[in-house]
Amino acid sequence: MMFRSLGQKNIVSGTGKSEWIYNFEKLSEKEGSDPATDRPEIHMRLMQSGPSLDEVQRFRAPARINIIGEHTDYNDGLVLPTTTALFTSIAARPRPDRIVRVDSRNMQDARSFDLDDIEPDDNPGWVDYAKGVAAELEAEGIQLQGADLEIESEIPLGGGLSSSASFELAVATALLRVADKSLPGPLLAKICRRAEIRYAGVNCGIMDQYTIACCKRGHAMLLDCRSLDVEQVAIPPSAGMLIIDSGVKHRLPDSSYNRRLDECAEAVNILSQDAPQFAALRDLSMEMLEMQKDSLGNLLYRRCRHVVSENQRVRDAYAALNSGDLVNLGKLISVSHASLRDDFEVSCDEVDQLVAIADECTGVLGSRIVGAGFGGCVLSLVEADRIDDAARQIRQRYKEVTGDDPWTHIVQAAKPATCSDIAPGDKVSGYAS
């Protein structure tokens, strides 16, 4: 399968293991493009029953890229994410009833549910993410109405780029606008996180939803996952970021993700026996960790060491990005990967191989696994004027070793997906942002 890009340079052709990403040929969109002209087939299918064009509204939510700060969010820690111009796109049309029909072009599947009859499923599937968002919006006091939603995503599934959170935010934005309602981005992020936990069975932190709802275009965001305090920092033009897909797909509910969360909770229970005020690994210092090494045991000690050291790396990375010190930022990213590989044990052979290949290429300052781990994508920090050469070298060398030509994407920090700046009753001429 070949991935083509029209009018932009953020997606580079690739074949091989990444073929699972899409089951149809995908055309990337420019930031700010209008799907009414770019993708008329979506609107034609929604309009076959005869509604007028102004009843169809369009929305999108970007992917999330975490520069540094992995497995710290659910430990009340610090993260430094941004967004990128890969989108979940929705064409939405209101219905006169309380039925929501969701048609996924990626899944080649359509499902319907009644807003008055939503319950968690013991075996959740893709539509449960939408059902959960609808249920949690109504639990927040928002009276929704039925809608037909046609959804298409550019974001690699299982690639560590928050395809699920992007899906949730896009659905939430669409359902709110169809109901002529609006919520601020931070609240919408909390609602979508609850939906993923309760209806998809993933005990996720807040980072993904908060980034997609709140991070400014062209910026990264230092997020304190306990207080939800945010400091936005502009990404300098000299900082190029390249995403490379290892071709190894992860599925969070079926992976070791929840086991890592349980291990962190077990460590907190042990540490809090002597310090009742100790609520999360965020409260742990390196000095205290060394004192408790024997009581924790080797495995939990290493899990804690990653979280404590990663929080400090996030602080240092924010300072480096703010000052334009890309060399130091690259070193921090590389050390983060080593910690994720050795202490938190969420990498795999293919990803480690890809990181090693990337770090040997032109202009690359540091690389690491991104997302929950157990496969997915790698982030490389690259000198911006050398990023095209780096991408070519990485694809060539990874193919020589594995036989697979990896999908790559140049990060373009995009607008967030939120209804907070759209007043009820306003016309939507393009995507909500």
C-alpha positions, 0 to 999 in steps of 0.5 A: 500500500502506498501513502500519497501526499498532495501539497505538503511534505509531512507524509513520506511514501512507505510500504511493508508492515505499515500496511495495516494502518489503512485499508484504503488509499489515503490522501493527506489534507493540508492544515485548513483544507475543506473536506467538502471539496477534498472529500465529496464522497463523504458528504454525498453518502450522508446526503443521499436521503436528501438533506441540504448541504448546510445540515452537514457539519465538519470536524477534525481532531489531530494526533498527539506526539509526546516529545518526552514524558512517557508513563508519567501521566497516570502517575500524576507526573509531567509530560511534554506533548504536542499535536501533529497534522494527522487527523480524525475527520468527521462529517456529521448530520443531525437526526430527529431521534436519539439514535447515533449512527457511526460509519467508520471508513477505516474499519469499513463498518457502521454501527448504531446506538441509542442515546437512552440505552448505553452501557459498558460492554464486557468486550469493547470494540471500536464503537464503544469509544463513541458510545462512551463519549456520548454517555459521558457528555450526557452524564455531564448534563449535556442533552444530545440529539441523534446524529449520523457520523461518518468518520475517517482517520489518517492516524496509524492505529496502534502506533502510539499517536493517540488515534483513540483520543483523537477519535474521542475528541472528534466525536465529542466535538461533533456531538456537541455541535449537532446539539448546539452546545459547547464546552471548554477544552479542559473539561472536554478532555476530562470527559473523553478520558472518562469515556476511554476508561469506563467504556473502552477498558483502558486505564489511561492518563489525561495527557492524550485528551488534554493535548488534543483539546488544548495544545496551541498550534506550533507549540508543545505543552508542559502539562502537570497531570496532577494540577493540570497546570499548563505552560505552552512553549513554541517549537523553534523552526530549527527543531524538526521532528520525524515519526517512523512506524516500526510496523509493530502494532499494539492494542492497549486493552490486550497488552501489558499497559494495564499491568504497568499501571498496576505495578505503579499502584503496587509500588505506591501501596508499599511506599505509602505504608511509611508515608501516608501522604504519599499518593502517587509516584509523582511524590517520590524523590530519587533519594527516597527511592534508593532508601526503599529499594529493598522493600520494593524489590528489583522490578518495582524499583526499576519501574519507579526509577523510570518515572522519577527520572522521566519527570526530571527529564521532562523539566530539563527538556522543557528548559532545553526547548524553551532556550533552543538547546536542541542538542541537549533535548536530543540527549534527553530523548535518547536517555528516555528511550533507554529508560523505557527499554531497560527500566519500564520494559515497554520497547521491543526488538523492532523498535530498538533496532529502528531507534539505533538506525535513526540515531546513526542518520544525518541530522538526528539528535536523539530518538525514542519510542513514543506512546504506551510502547509494546510496538508502534512508532519512534520519534526522532528529533532532527535538525529541520533543514536535514529532515528529508535526508534523515527520513530517506536514510532511515527508510532505506536502512530499516528496509535493508535490515527488516525488508519493510519500508516504514511509513514516516511523518514530519510533525506539524504542530496543529490546532487543537480540537475543541468547541470552546471558541465556537458559540452555539448557533454559529455556522461552521464553514470548515472544520471546528478547531 
